[in-house]
Amino acid sequence: MAGVKNLIRVKENLKYSKLSGAIGNYRGLEPAVEEEALRLLEFKPFYGATQIMPRELYVPIAQAICQIVLTLDKIATDIRLGARSGRPIYQEPFGKKQKGSSAMPHKKNTILCEQLEGMARMAKGFFGMINDNIKTWEERAIEQSSVERVAWPDIFHVAIHSAKTMDKVLRGLVVYPDNMLAEIIDSRGCYAAGEAKEFLCHHGAVHMLCAEDAYRIIQLAAFNAFAPDDWAIKLRKNSWTSFEKVDNEFFYRRERRKPTSIHDIIVNGNLVVSDQLDASKEVVQKWNNVLCKIFSYVSIRNKWDQIFKPSYFLRGEATLYKEILGRD
């Protein structure tokens, strides 16, 4: 975590102190005495200090602490997004006697992650207060003291509480691989859209397929894959005039079929004109003809199949597991 590294780095700023008098000019105290006294306390003299130590020395420490809390809040936000009701992909731990929403019993509110956002707001507030303390009237000011008596202890309390809370969340995190897989399937193959575009650029060059056409083909295939079926079109266009008519339609169930994928649309040359894209029927037919030529070779079809397999689009994860988690 970058914030932890920054905190370790800026702790050097804490090695400095002063005994050089009310205005810092060593009146009544020799510099050698200050140096020896501070050495015994494992400090170094900060030459140029006046009545107080300059607060810009300590702001980076508060910033590093605040950054740690903000990073934890970022992680918490990702968990909250993944835990939304309906089909969560992961959730923070939830006790067997715990209640989620008091009004909605089905919910598992992400109360720990929500706390972390509140902690982040407080950390930013305390950091802002400490940062404002850099300004010092005539190099001494009592308003600094009134702020620091609150801000410094509390920013540490916030950071420690945030770290403990996130530790509890991650140790008890519940992951739903089935819902993750459903998300991938429902993406209609668009998880491989970038690789698919580059594939068409490479293998379509011999057929005079330019990069712009390759992009538009993937785009149109995605629009086709997500085009509403008859049930959805009816639902979108239906204008109900009474609650009773809503009742008759509400529980109507359509047949659940494997969703159409950009993989199949493109490899079979089945692009269809869409009102969402400025491509005429003639242009779309030209693209389909080129696709049929590209995929007329079994070897190319096999390569195309590969880029949609999990082993292909997750191949780079091995490096991340090794470098971040230390696992092969």
Buried (B, 14 or more C-beta within 10 A) or exposed (E): EEBBEBBEEBEEBEEBBBBBBEEBEBEEEEEEEBEEBBEEEEBBBBEEBBBBBBBEBBBBBBBBBBBBBBBBBEBBBEBBEBBEEEEBBBBBBBEEEEEBEEEEEEBBBBEBBBBBBEBBEBBBBBBEBBBBBEEBEEEEBEEBEEBBEEBBEBBBBBBEBBBEBBEEBEEEBEEBEEBBEEBBEEBBBBBBBEBBBBBBBBBBEEBEBEEEBBBBBBBBBBBBBBBEEEEEEEEEEEEEEEEEEEEEEEEEEEEEEEBBBBBBBBBEBBBEBBEEBEBEEEBBEBBBEBBBBBBEEEEBEEBBEBBBEEEEBEEEEEEEEEEEEEEE
